[in-house]
Amino acid sequence: MKAPDQQYAQFSGTQRPPGAGDTAEPASVDRDLLRRLADAHGVGTSFHGWDGLPHSVAPGTLVKVLAALGVRADTNELIEAALAEAELAPWRRMLPPAVVLQHGETPLVPVHVPDGATAKVTVLPESGAGEPVEAVQQDVWVPPRDVDSVPTGRATFAVPEGLPLGWHTLHAESDGITAECALVVVPARLNTADSLVERRGWGLSTQLYSVRSKRSWGIGDLADLADLAALSGERGADYVLVNPLHAAEPVPPVQPSPYSPSTRRFFNPLYIRVEAIPELAYLKPRKRATIDRLQEQVQGLNADAERLDRNAVFAAKLQTLELLYHARRSPARQAAFEEFCRSSGPGLDDFALWSAIREDLAPEDPLWMDPDCAVGSPAAEALREKLAHRIGFHRWLQWICDEQLEYAQQTARRAGMRLGVVHDLAVGVDLSSADAWTLRGVLAPGVSVGAPPDMYNQQGQDWNQPPWHPARLAEAGYAPFRNMLSTVLRHAGGIRVDHILGLFRLWWVPAGNSPRDGAYVTYDHNALIGILALEAQRAGAVVIGEDLGTFEPWVRDYLADRGILGTSILWFENDGDSPLPPERYRTQALASVNTHDLPPTAGYLAGDHVALRSRLGLLERSEAEERADHDATLEKMMGLLRERGLLPDGGVGDDHGSEERTIEALHRLLAQTPSILLGVALVDAVGERRVQNQPGTTEALYPNWQVPLGDPAGKPVFIDDLPGNARFNSLLAAVSESLGR
């Protein structure tokens, strides 16, 4: 059996499947037949929109989505052949692609062999820890079938009882023919958040790149994260939730959005604190002087209160990091680097290969789409040998990130945090990303992930991110999913999963289609949620699912039953036209006043977002009408605060003192909920008013993900200033006091 990273690295198919670029309706296709085929492959033929009404998916869209799954459906003959193949496909395999079971379950596994042949099935424990365990065949008779003119029978085996949590291997043998598949035993319920039920917790949420210290190189970094954790931990916080720290492009220019990364497994070297690398102390004076000059060039960017300059900072850091990479390492540090590379496996090697190639090739270069240059091809292996030195540099960058993440988590725990650093997992990666190249075998070609129309985006959304291919991911034993999670959770106390509903179903938008002309494709949520719970259990981390938006009613209950926390945003929790009373919030949730797609609370209270959206031409009605609705919503919330004795009569007020009292009152209201985690946005603690991300805009209209942390007047706020920041200390004290801490 191939090593997990090798198993899914091979290129499979082309980026554009048959029919992917054809927007015409299929001619003379029986729609009922097409719907049957879509159902057989988990493609939704209809969906309920935000308007509450059912909507049918166009036949042409179904054909394209099926093509992305590798299923031709252009004609009735092809559809009938595909239906027959879907029925026969399990019989062509000796074992299923993968078996994921909850601890304590003993599911039955079908094993297909020539009719009349005997079979033996054993479980090989994870990492060879223990003796193989033989599975027992059950007395279940299934009529044999003719498969490619071969009479084929099905033997049924029960998975042995008492298997421990982990990644095992199911091995089958019959007449000298063998097969293997992943056998994953996952927790029935993740228990890492149980202690929070007895003593609720709270923490800070922040966009790390925006949070600078006077030692930063113009961008918040991992040393700043450690300092922020220490400061907030001393004030009673249990965690710091950061934006996705996933790697972007290996050289400038870089994508500003942390939610459109190049990989979700590895980290962004932009966040490295240069001075925290031990080899800096041993550089010769000439090289140290070069680094000092580079630092001086960008450290002045700390004074820029308007916009962050990632490209300038990254360019300076890369030059510095090149010098440090060449510095001699002590034997102990060299051994640690080599062990990191060994334990990270081929996944790190492939990411570093992409990074080395991408330094000189544009994302539009034909190489990325050429099957003859895919990972594992002779051409790619030749590049691996030619670029060995550059590959080593990019592996080293990941080691430095890992070391500094480890230090940040250790600092958080020493400061008294129960969780520490909580990472954010983006929905996917960019279409021209490292993952899109190295993991192409488990991604669906010719489609991207998005969202159907809703009240905020009536044309729907296309996020330009390739989705997992459900069947190929299972055939890879879910190794790509596992490797991503285990790396992100390596030095973490928790993980927030953006759009966790994507583990149940994703809105696929075929190339050439409008975002509204997509279809939902379902995933094996039992397997994906189970693996998420397994990796979090092993890391001792909580999981927070961002479960906002349109979803099936049972999904939230399912996640709660599996020990996954949900997300409650104050302004989105309503009972009809009124704010939801705090007692009726969910217990198994992280509750907060706002989120990164909303303005900071100071700006929201002032209606800054209404004026901004009007100025950008994003409103579908007059600014006056929009503001009237906003003011009415605010007044209902203020009424609830007054009713609870949290706010005196008189409204929000225009002065900063009144605004500050209102923000504290909103957080005290959240403390009255049963939610076991509360979130405090750092922007709210310092009075920032500017939104980090204005949905529906481009960089030309608004500097999304590029706004540095500032005070009410827009003056930069540094981590160094926080210990003496009265507003910061007052809000954190209010939250801690409200929770009885």
Phi, psi and omega in degrees: 000133182293152172300146186308316183294328180283333188297325185250008185276344184287141178292138180227109178081189178252165181295331182246108181285166179303129177087355186295327182263003183266113183269358182285152176292142178295137183277133171055039177262132178290115186294323178295320178296318180296319179295322178299318180293318178299316178301320182296336182248016174074024178259122182289133179266353176204167178204158175266125182275179179296341178279000179082001183259151176284143178230135178272145175273133182297142178305321180298324178292319178300318180298318182290319179294319177297323178298322178295335176275000180087021184241118178279132181218036184284333182225165178299324180296317178294322180296315180297321178294321180291325176295317178296320180293323179298325179286325183275339188308314180297331182285342179282345183256139173292317179238159173296163178302320179198155177234119177242121183228151177280146181305130181098345177280153173228072183290161177266139182243124177281137178233121184258126181219164174307138184306128180094346180282153177269161180220150176232132182234130178229157175254123177264115184298155182304134176056026177069016182278091179114167181280149175303146180245128183275135176275151184256129179287140182259156180275073180236116182261127176236130181302138178293162180229154175272116180240108181054046178068014177244118175299123186236132179252166178238117172262146184241126181240146176265132175296132181303147178284158171079013179292137179286163174303141176146184184257099181256179179233132175263124184242129178237147180217138178205117178052044177082354177263133182236158175209153178222152173210161178290138174237106188251121177259117187244160178294141172294328179210131176286127186252010186291342180263002186298323182294337180287341177292321180285323179220104184298157182233166176216163180198177179265147170239141184202159170265104192302319183302333184274348188258100187253155168247174180288352176263353181293159175262046178088353180220139174300142185227186186289332173290324175296322177299316179298317180294319179296321178296318180297315181297311183286327177298321177296337181261011173103359181290149180257348182199164166234118178265123182247163174296166175305130178260020181300152179293144173255212178294151183283345178219156176295153000282150183244152178291124181290331184285123176289352181263007174231066187276176174271334176207149175262355183269321187251170194251163186272115179298346175305331184274001180291135170269111185302315185293346180272359179274119186305326184296343179301325184293341186251008178292148175291151186308324183295315179290323179295323178296323177298317180294320179299321179294318179297319179298317180298326182296327186250342183294334176296340178295342177302332182281348181286115182269353188263314188208139176280148180242082181301318187296315179295318181295315183293321179299315180293319181294320181298319178298318179294315182294328174302314180297320181288328177299323182279349180292145181292132177262149176294160178305320182294317181288326176296320179295321179294320178297314181295323179292322177299315180296318181296313184290333179284337171072195183300335179300317177293318179300318182290321177296319179293325176297312177303315182299318181294319179290318185292341176304326186247347182248137178288157179298340180271359183300139182301337182305321186294335181259354185280117180299336179284352179244015181290162177304132181094347179284159176304322180295317180293322180292327176294320177293325178300319179288318182294324185258024185307319183293317179293324177299318178301321179297316182288330172295319180297320178302319179292326177295317179296317175303315181299316179299316184285330172294320178299316180296319180298317180292318178298319178298317179299316181291322178294333179281001177100002179291136177281330181254310183091223183283129175247120182272161178245128180257117179294162181295320183196199183236165179293153181297334180253035188266175175298313181297323180297333179270310186284334182249022186303329182295342180243013176249148181277129181276154171075010178220162173222164183274146176199210180213144178289170181303143172220184186294339180265331181228087189283354173263000185082177182228141173237113186270001178055046180230127180287136181272159169302143169272114189306313184290317182291327177296318177296318179297334176277008180067022181060018181300318179299321179293316179298312184298321178298311183295316184295326178290314181296325184272000186303320179229064185214153174256358179185170178215132172262127181258107180295133179050059182297343177298341177293347174278353176256312179200153177228147178275111181265130177247110180295148177303134181091348180267154168291150178303334179287342183259064177238193179207150175280135173242129184272153177239163176283086185295330177299320179289311185292316178293323178298316180292321175301315179295321180298310182292325176291321178299317180294327180273352184068034187246148173276157177239128178244119180265128174280097188249043177270163177098198183277128181203162176289142186302330185282346187297314181298320178296319180298314181297318179297319179297330180271004178084017179263127180283150175261188182232128177237123178253126187312313186286346181260352183266104185229154173242090189070238180265004184244156176298142179292129176302141186301329181297340184263006174292159177290146175285313184277070184203158167261116181256135179214164181286321184217187179216170187294343178270000174251158175295154168308155189299324178300317178291324180293317180298325181277353181074024181301325183292330178293314179296320180296313181294326176294316181297327182271359179074031183261355181273144178259003174216181186291156178298324180297317179295317181297317181292324178298316177297317180297315180297323179295319178297316179299317184296324177296320179291320178296325177298319178295320179297319179293319179302324181272004179073021182264348184213131177288166177298151176127356175082193185288315181084159183259339183281156184295329179296315178295318178300316181296319178296323180294318179297319177295321179296320178298322179286326175294326176297316178300326180295343177277354177281162174276000183303133189280347174230137174244146180242137176239118179285132180302325179300326178288329182285342181245357176086014176302144181244342187275138178283144178283325183222123176255100182305145178087009181237162173252173182298332180292333181266323185207140182281066181303136176064022182228019183263118179287154180297130181220170178268185183303333181268001180086006178283139182303140174248124180256156177303324179301333183277342190296320180304328180258009182276109185299320182294315177303309183293325182292315181293316180296322178294322180297317180294314181298317179295319182296334178269006178074028182267000000 
